[in-house]
Amino acid sequence: MGLLEILKTRGLFENCTDEEALEQSLSTPIKVYCGFDPTADSLHLGNLLGIVVLSWFQRFGHQPVVLLGGATGRVGDPSGKSQERPLLAEDVLQGNSDSIRLLIQNIIGSGSDSTPVLVVNNYDWFKNMSFLDFLRDVGKYARVGSMLSKDSVRSRLDSESGLSFTEFSYQLLQGYDFMHLFSHEGVSVQVGGSDQWGNITAGTELIRRVAKKEGAQGLTFPLLLKSDGSKFGKSASGAVWLSREKLSPYKFYQYLLGTTDSDVIRLLKMLTFLPLEVIHQIEQDMSTPNYIPNTAQRVLAEEVTSFVHGERGLEEAVKATESLRPGNDTVLDAEVLKMASESIPQVNIDRKAVIGSMIVDVMPMSGLLPTKGATRRMIANGGVRVNNVKVESDSQTVEESDVIGGDMILLAAGKKNKLLVYLV
């Protein structure tokens, strides 16, 4: 199966400037790029599709090129936005660009064999270009009628907030990016989400008019949405970040585990590199009586976490998940508790009040159970645990040896109610 056919069957193909021409160009190694504006110091799960598509090109022997929008990030892309982005300071943009560069290199950096990723920053070619130069060399060839016809522009012109000239010019900046990479790096294909179609075609048009060359192609893929139309990659606390500094591999894994049955097969096709026949088998298994609930979600979480965070990140996530599974008696360590701390309620208690005290006193003190009597009844039913170890007697005390990492104790009342106690 060819590359384009794979992208289509996996739901990663929405539009293309010239499919026949693109198919022909893929017979030899090419360079293909996807752009990311450094509006934050990490990419999020919604950006992952661009990296996945680049990786598919990479797996077929083509070189992925990542464009960091150090310049365009100073302007803000109006595509898919109801109002103008706040402008970021230059040092913030530079720091964000550096973080994203490292993140992408960690995910697809080494590549397959001889196709490592190339990361460039459009600030490098825009920083010395004057406004008059841009008008003469780029603006002269742009047609306002064509620019106004772009969906991203029309939707904002009709909105209450309107569209600033700064945002209106964004498609010319991105178009120039494509022309620069086409002329200086030999990049012939740009890929992006469906909301980037107008910006991508602005680039192919500019290349034809200014460089007077053919061969530049654009391809878009659908946005990452849930079956109900909402964005996949948004949690109650905000974006699901790809950087472990902003979101632990454990939390990333947990988010994917929460995927609904109605979404999981589609996301297995879009976000993983599992063979389609394997995914089809999982889909068939889901409708059988012997199917273990959440099996498909576990495969999705394992595959995507491994791709983003590597095998080490996956091991951390699985270890923490298993250790904190309701009723599990796995021995805990400080690393697991720190990873899971974001998802477990926490409380600070004076160390002197806890060490040496009986469990029946500590549980009400922590707030996990209301009274000593409730604690005794829960102990009798085998439902109280300290660091995953079942409490066998209501006379048991908390000792210094129960403290993990110098200041943590995990209490559990029943299978699902856990509390992380920090000793202060």
Backbone torsions as a table, in degrees:
resi	resn	phi	psi	omega
1	MET	NA	131.2	-179.8
2	GLY	-74.1	168.6	-175.9
3	LEU	-60.3	-48.6	-177.8
4	LEU	-63.2	-37.8	179.3
5	GLU	-65.5	-38.5	176.8
6	ILE	-62.6	-45.9	179.9
7	LEU	-60.9	-38.9	179.8
8	LYS	-66.8	-47.8	-175.9
9	THR	-68.6	-20.0	-179.5
10	ARG	-99.2	5.6	177.9
11	GLY	76.3	25.1	-176.9
12	LEU	-109.9	19.3	-178.6
13	PHE	-133.9	123.0	177.0
14	GLU	-119.6	-44.9	-177.2
15	ASN	-148.8	158.5	-178.6
16	CYS	-152.9	142.7	-178.0
17	THR	-68.7	-39.6	178.7
18	ASP	-157.4	94.0	-173.1
19	GLU	-62.3	-41.0	-179.0
20	GLU	-63.5	-44.6	179.2
21	ALA	-65.0	-39.5	178.7
22	LEU	-65.2	-42.4	178.4
23	GLU	-58.0	-41.6	179.9
24	GLN	-67.1	-40.1	-177.8
25	SER	-68.1	-23.8	-177.9
26	LEU	-76.3	-3.8	178.7
27	SER	-71.0	-17.8	175.8
28	THR	-128.1	157.3	-178.9
29	PRO	-59.6	133.2	178.4
30	ILE	-128.7	174.7	172.7
31	LYS	-110.3	134.3	-178.1
32	VAL	-130.8	136.7	-176.7
33	TYR	-125.0	155.7	173.9
34	CYS	-136.2	137.8	-176.8
35	GLY	-103.8	147.6	177.4
36	PHE	-136.7	121.0	176.4
37	ASP	-81.5	135.1	-175.8
38	PRO	-81.5	61.8	-180.0
39	THR	-78.6	-10.9	175.3
40	ALA	-145.5	171.2	-178.2
41	ASP	-87.4	14.0	174.8
42	SER	-154.9	153.4	167.7
43	LEU	-82.6	165.6	179.4
44	HIS	-123.2	178.6	-173.8
45	LEU	-59.7	-31.4	177.1
46	GLY	-64.0	-28.3	177.9
47	ASN	-78.5	-14.0	-171.6
48	LEU	-63.5	-30.7	180.0
49	LEU	-58.0	-40.0	178.5
50	GLY	-61.1	-40.8	179.0
51	ILE	-68.6	-39.2	178.3
52	VAL	-62.7	-44.7	179.3
53	VAL	-63.3	-43.4	176.1
54	LEU	-59.0	-40.3	-179.4
55	SER	-65.8	-35.1	175.8
56	TRP	-63.4	-43.2	175.8
57	PHE	-60.6	-41.9	-179.5
58	GLN	-60.7	-41.2	-178.8
59	ARG	-68.3	-17.8	176.7
60	PHE	-99.0	15.0	173.6
61	GLY	91.2	6.4	179.4
62	HIS	-96.2	154.5	-176.8
63	GLN	-93.2	122.6	176.1
64	PRO	-79.5	137.9	177.0
65	VAL	-122.5	126.0	178.1
66	VAL	-105.7	123.6	177.5
67	LEU	-100.9	118.0	173.7
68	LEU	-89.8	128.8	-175.5
69	GLY	-86.5	62.7	177.6
70	GLY	-61.9	-28.3	176.8
71	ALA	-92.0	-50.9	-178.4
72	THR	-66.0	-25.3	175.6
73	GLY	-65.9	-18.6	176.9
74	ARG	-80.1	-11.2	-176.9
75	VAL	-106.6	-52.2	-179.3
76	GLY	98.1	123.5	-179.9
77	ASP	-82.4	123.4	179.2
78	PRO	-76.9	-10.1	-175.6
79	SER	-59.0	124.5	176.9
80	GLY	72.6	8.7	-178.1
81	LYS	-112.5	140.0	-179.3
82	SER	-88.8	-15.2	177.3
83	GLN	-151.6	165.2	-173.7
84	GLU	-68.4	140.4	177.5
85	ARG	-69.7	148.4	171.0
86	PRO	-70.2	140.6	-178.6
87	LEU	-80.1	138.9	-177.3
88	LEU	-100.7	151.6	177.2
89	ALA	-68.3	154.7	-175.5
90	GLU	-61.8	-40.9	-179.2
91	ASP	-66.8	-32.4	177.3
92	VAL	-68.1	-44.5	178.6
93	LEU	-61.2	-40.3	179.3
94	GLN	-66.1	-43.3	177.7
95	GLY	-63.3	-41.5	177.0
96	ASN	-62.4	-42.5	179.6
97	SER	-61.3	-43.0	179.6
98	ASP	-63.1	-40.9	-179.4
99	SER	-66.5	-43.1	-179.2
100	ILE	-67.9	-38.1	177.0
101	ARG	-57.7	-47.0	-179.8
102	LEU	-64.9	-40.5	179.7
103	LEU	-60.6	-48.6	-178.0
104	ILE	-67.1	-38.5	178.3
105	GLN	-64.4	-32.9	177.4
106	ASN	-70.3	-32.5	-177.4
107	ILE	-81.4	-52.0	-177.8
108	ILE	-127.5	23.5	-173.3
109	GLY	-60.7	-53.3	-175.4
110	SER	-74.8	-24.5	177.4
111	GLY	67.9	-168.6	178.7
112	SER	-108.3	116.6	178.8
113	ASP	58.6	-109.3	-171.6
114	SER	-102.7	22.0	-177.3
115	THR	-121.7	62.0	177.5
116	PRO	-69.0	157.2	180.0
117	VAL	-74.1	142.2	174.5
118	LEU	-107.2	124.7	-179.7
119	VAL	-111.7	124.6	179.6
120	VAL	-126.5	164.0	-178.9
121	ASN	-129.5	122.8	-175.3
122	ASN	-69.2	-11.5	174.6
123	TYR	-64.0	-26.0	-178.6
124	ASP	-64.2	-31.2	178.7
125	TRP	-104.1	-12.2	177.3
126	PHE	-93.3	-22.2	-170.0
127	LYS	-64.0	-28.6	-179.2
128	ASN	-104.5	8.3	179.9
129	MET	-92.5	127.0	178.9
130	SER	-82.1	163.3	179.0
131	PHE	-62.1	-39.5	179.6
132	LEU	-66.1	-38.6	176.7
133	ASP	-62.1	-41.5	-178.5
134	PHE	-65.6	-42.0	178.3
135	LEU	-62.8	-41.1	-177.3
136	ARG	-72.7	-43.7	-172.0
137	ASP	-89.1	-22.2	-177.0
138	VAL	-122.3	-54.4	-176.5
139	GLY	-57.8	-32.3	179.9
140	LYS	-59.1	-29.3	-174.6
141	TYR	-98.0	-4.9	-179.2
142	ALA	-88.0	142.7	178.7
143	ARG	-109.8	121.8	-175.3
144	VAL	-60.7	-37.6	178.9
145	GLY	-58.6	-42.8	178.6
146	SER	-67.1	-40.4	-180.0
147	MET	-64.7	-39.4	-179.4
148	LEU	-69.5	-23.4	-176.9
149	SER	-78.6	-12.4	-179.1
150	LYS	-64.9	138.8	-178.1
151	ASP	-57.7	-41.0	-176.7
152	SER	-63.2	-30.4	179.0
153	VAL	-81.2	-47.0	-176.9
154	ARG	-59.3	-43.6	-177.2
155	SER	-63.8	-35.3	-179.7
156	ARG	-78.8	-33.1	178.0
157	LEU	-63.5	-33.0	-179.1
158	ASP	-85.7	-4.5	-177.0
159	SER	-86.6	166.6	-179.6
160	GLU	-66.5	-35.0	-177.7
161	SER	-78.3	-19.5	-179.7
162	GLY	72.5	-164.2	-176.8
163	LEU	-139.6	125.9	179.2
164	SER	-78.6	159.4	176.8
165	PHE	-62.3	-33.3	178.8
166	THR	-58.6	-49.4	179.4
167	GLU	-68.4	-36.9	179.8
168	PHE	-59.1	-33.0	-177.8
169	SER	-79.6	-9.3	-174.7
170	TYR	-56.0	-43.8	-176.7
171	GLN	-63.1	-28.9	176.3
172	LEU	-71.4	-38.0	177.8
173	LEU	-64.2	-45.7	179.5
174	GLN	-67.9	-35.1	175.9
175	GLY	-62.2	-40.4	178.1
176	TYR	-66.8	-35.8	175.4
177	ASP	-53.4	-49.7	-178.7
178	PHE	-61.2	-43.6	-179.2
179	MET	-64.3	-40.3	178.6
180	HIS	-63.6	-46.8	-179.4
181	LEU	-67.8	-34.7	176.7
182	PHE	-63.0	-44.5	-174.9
183	SER	-80.3	-36.7	-172.6
184	HIS	-103.1	-24.0	-177.5
185	GLU	-118.3	-4.1	-179.4
186	GLY	71.3	25.0	178.4
187	VAL	-80.7	124.7	-174.8
188	SER	-112.5	-8.4	-177.6
189	VAL	-134.2	134.8	171.6
190	GLN	-115.5	134.8	175.7
191	VAL	-117.8	153.1	179.7
192	GLY	-172.8	171.4	177.8
193	GLY	-65.9	164.6	-176.6
194	SER	-59.1	-27.0	179.0
195	ASP	-75.0	-4.4	-179.8
196	GLN	-98.4	3.0	-175.1
197	TRP	-55.9	-46.2	-179.5
198	GLY	-62.1	-41.1	179.1
199	ASN	-68.2	-36.8	-179.5
200	ILE	-67.6	-46.2	-179.8
201	THR	-68.5	-25.8	173.5
202	ALA	-60.8	-35.9	178.5
203	GLY	-70.8	-44.8	-179.8
204	THR	-65.1	-36.1	177.7
205	GLU	-66.6	-41.9	-179.1
206	LEU	-64.6	-40.6	179.1
207	ILE	-62.3	-41.0	178.8
208	ARG	-66.3	-39.0	-175.0
209	ARG	-80.7	-40.5	-174.7
210	VAL	-91.9	-54.7	179.9
211	ALA	-76.6	-16.5	-179.9
212	LYS	54.1	44.3	179.7
213	LYS	-131.3	152.5	174.3
214	GLU	-103.6	171.5	174.5
215	GLY	111.4	-11.9	177.2
216	ALA	-81.7	128.8	-176.7
217	GLN	-126.1	153.7	176.9
218	GLY	-128.9	145.9	-180.0
219	LEU	-140.1	134.2	176.8
220	THR	-117.9	154.2	176.5
221	PHE	-123.4	156.8	-179.1
222	PRO	-63.8	155.7	173.0
223	LEU	-71.8	156.3	-176.9
224	LEU	-84.6	97.3	-176.9
225	LEU	-121.0	153.7	173.3
226	LYS	-79.4	169.7	-178.4
227	SER	-63.6	-22.4	178.5
228	ASP	-88.6	3.7	177.6
229	GLY	92.7	-9.1	178.4
230	SER	-79.3	162.1	-176.3
231	LYS	-73.0	129.5	172.3
232	PHE	-84.1	127.2	-176.1
233	GLY	117.5	3.6	174.8
234	LYS	-110.6	127.0	176.8
235	SER	-111.5	178.3	179.9
236	ALA	-60.2	-28.4	-178.3
237	SER	-97.3	5.3	177.8
238	GLY	121.7	-153.6	-176.4
239	ALA	-66.7	148.2	174.3
240	VAL	-90.8	99.4	-171.9
241	TRP	-76.5	151.8	177.4
242	LEU	-89.1	-20.7	-179.2
243	SER	-80.8	130.9	179.7
244	ARG	-66.4	-21.7	177.8
245	GLU	-69.7	-26.6	-179.3
246	LYS	-101.3	-21.9	178.8
247	LEU	-153.8	122.7	-176.6
248	SER	-65.4	152.2	174.1
249	PRO	-53.5	-33.8	178.6
250	TYR	-62.9	-48.0	-179.7
251	LYS	-66.4	-38.4	177.0
252	PHE	-59.9	-47.4	179.4
253	TYR	-61.6	-43.3	-179.3
254	GLN	-63.3	-38.6	178.5
255	TYR	-60.8	-44.1	-179.5
256	LEU	-68.0	-34.1	176.5
257	LEU	-61.1	-25.2	-178.4
258	GLY	-85.2	5.9	179.2
259	THR	-62.1	139.5	-179.7
260	THR	-74.5	157.7	176.8
261	ASP	-60.0	-32.2	-178.1
262	SER	-71.4	-17.0	-178.2
263	ASP	-108.3	-22.0	-164.3
264	VAL	-64.8	-40.1	-178.6
265	ILE	-66.4	-43.8	178.5
266	ARG	-60.8	-40.0	-179.3
267	LEU	-73.6	-30.4	173.3
268	LEU	-61.9	-37.5	178.5
269	LYS	-70.5	-40.7	-173.0
270	MET	-81.9	-37.1	-169.7
271	LEU	-104.3	-10.0	-179.2
272	THR	-118.3	171.7	178.9
273	PHE	-112.4	17.1	176.2
274	LEU	-61.5	141.0	176.3
275	PRO	-57.1	145.5	-177.6
276	LEU	-60.4	-33.8	-179.5
277	GLU	-65.2	-32.7	176.7
278	VAL	-67.6	-42.8	179.6
279	ILE	-65.7	-40.7	178.2
280	HIS	-62.4	-36.2	178.2
281	GLN	-66.7	-40.5	177.2
282	ILE	-61.5	-41.9	179.8
283	GLU	-61.9	-42.4	178.2
284	GLN	-65.5	-41.2	-179.3
285	ASP	-61.9	-31.4	-177.2
286	MET	-63.0	-23.0	-177.7
287	SER	-98.1	7.8	-179.9
288	THR	-98.0	155.3	-178.5
289	PRO	-63.9	-27.8	-176.3
290	ASN	-87.4	1.3	-178.9
291	TYR	-64.6	130.5	177.3
292	ILE	-86.4	118.7	-177.7
293	PRO	-51.2	140.9	176.1
294	ASN	76.2	7.9	177.1
295	THR	-62.2	-45.1	-179.7
296	ALA	-63.3	-39.9	178.7
297	GLN	-64.3	-37.2	179.2
298	ARG	-65.4	-39.7	177.2
299	VAL	-63.1	-45.3	178.3
300	LEU	-58.7	-47.7	-178.2
301	ALA	-62.8	-41.7	-179.2
302	GLU	-66.6	-44.9	-176.7
303	GLU	-66.8	-45.4	-176.1
304	VAL	-73.6	-39.2	178.2
305	THR	-63.9	-40.0	177.7
306	SER	-63.5	-40.6	-180.0
307	PHE	-65.0	-43.5	-175.2
308	VAL	-81.9	-43.5	-172.1
309	HIS	-109.5	-0.3	179.9
310	GLY	77.4	175.1	-178.3
311	GLU	-63.8	-35.0	179.2
312	ARG	-64.2	-43.9	179.1
313	GLY	-63.4	-40.1	178.2
314	LEU	-64.1	-43.1	179.1
315	GLU	-60.3	-41.9	178.2
316	GLU	-61.0	-45.9	-176.8
317	ALA	-64.8	-43.6	-179.3
318	VAL	-67.7	-40.6	-179.9
319	LYS	-61.9	-45.8	-179.9
320	ALA	-66.3	-39.8	-179.8
321	THR	-62.6	-46.6	-179.4
322	GLU	-67.6	-39.4	-178.2
323	SER	-65.4	-32.0	-175.6
324	LEU	-102.2	7.9	177.1
325	ARG	-63.8	138.1	-178.0
326	PRO	-52.2	127.6	178.1
327	GLY	80.8	1.1	-177.6
328	ASN	-75.2	145.6	180.0
329	ASP	-112.8	22.8	177.9
330	THR	-64.0	139.5	179.1
331	VAL	-66.9	129.9	-177.6
332	LEU	-91.0	155.8	171.3
333	ASP	-136.0	172.7	-174.3
334	ALA	-63.8	-37.0	-178.3
335	GLU	-62.4	-44.4	179.2
336	VAL	-62.4	-46.6	-177.8
337	LEU	-64.5	-37.6	179.6
338	LYS	-67.8	-39.0	178.1
339	MET	-64.4	-39.4	-174.7
340	ALA	-87.5	-5.1	-172.1
341	SER	-61.1	-28.1	-178.6
342	GLU	-67.2	-25.9	-173.2
343	SER	-106.1	3.0	-179.8
344	ILE	-116.5	134.4	174.9
345	PRO	-56.2	146.6	-175.9
346	GLN	-130.2	155.0	175.5
347	VAL	-149.2	146.4	174.8
348	ASN	-101.1	129.9	178.6
349	ILE	-134.7	143.4	178.5
350	ASP	-58.9	128.0	-178.1
351	ARG	-55.2	-41.2	-177.1
352	LYS	-63.9	-27.3	-179.3
353	ALA	-79.3	-15.9	-175.1
354	VAL	-103.0	-51.8	-175.7
355	ILE	-64.9	124.0	-179.1
356	GLY	91.2	-9.7	179.6
357	SER	-86.1	155.0	179.3
358	MET	-76.0	150.7	179.8
359	ILE	-56.8	-37.2	-178.0
360	VAL	-65.2	-20.2	175.6
361	ASP	-90.0	-37.7	-175.3
362	VAL	-70.2	-38.4	-177.2
363	MET	-61.9	-49.4	176.2
364	PRO	-65.3	-34.4	179.1
365	MET	-60.3	-37.5	-179.0
366	SER	-77.7	-21.8	-176.9
367	GLY	92.0	-1.9	-178.4
368	LEU	-71.4	-34.7	173.4
369	LEU	-127.2	149.3	-171.3
370	PRO	-75.0	-34.5	-173.2
371	THR	-142.6	168.8	173.9
372	LYS	-64.0	-38.9	-179.9
373	GLY	-62.7	-42.2	178.4
374	ALA	-63.9	-35.9	178.9
375	THR	-67.4	-43.6	179.2
376	ARG	-61.1	-41.9	179.6
377	ARG	-65.4	-39.1	179.9
378	MET	-67.9	-38.4	177.4
379	ILE	-63.2	-43.4	-179.5
380	ALA	-61.7	-31.1	179.2
381	ASN	-89.0	3.7	177.2
382	GLY	75.7	23.8	-174.2
383	GLY	-102.1	-1.9	-179.1
384	VAL	-102.2	131.4	179.2
385	ARG	-133.3	147.5	171.9
386	VAL	-120.8	115.8	-176.5
387	ASN	54.9	42.2	178.3
388	ASN	74.9	-0.4	-179.8
389	VAL	-97.9	125.8	-177.0
390	LYS	-66.1	134.5	176.0
391	VAL	-83.3	120.2	-174.1
392	GLU	-93.3	-20.3	-174.6
393	SER	-139.4	143.3	179.2
394	ASP	-77.1	0.2	174.9
395	SER	-97.8	-0.4	-178.0
396	GLN	-67.3	142.5	-179.7
397	THR	-113.5	162.5	175.5
398	VAL	-90.5	123.0	-177.7
399	GLU	-109.7	165.9	178.1
400	GLU	-57.9	-31.8	-179.6
401	SER	-68.5	-14.1	177.9
402	ASP	-82.6	-12.7	-176.2
403	VAL	-79.0	129.4	-179.7
404	ILE	-106.0	133.6	177.0
405	GLY	65.2	18.6	176.2
406	GLY	90.0	-20.1	-175.4
407	ASP	-154.1	13.7	-175.3
408	MET	-124.7	141.8	172.3
409	ILE	-139.1	132.5	178.2
410	LEU	-101.8	118.9	177.2
411	LEU	-103.3	146.5	177.3
412	ALA	-137.8	137.7	175.2
413	ALA	-126.3	102.9	-172.6
414	GLY	82.7	-174.9	-173.8
415	LYS	-76.1	-29.0	-170.7
416	LYS	-113.0	-19.3	-175.8
417	ASN	-89.5	107.6	-180.0
418	LYS	-121.7	153.8	179.3
419	LEU	-145.6	129.3	178.1
420	LEU	-95.8	116.9	-178.6
421	VAL	-98.1	123.7	173.0
422	TYR	-99.6	124.1	179.8
423	LEU	-87.1	126.3	-176.9
424	VAL	-124.3	NA	NA
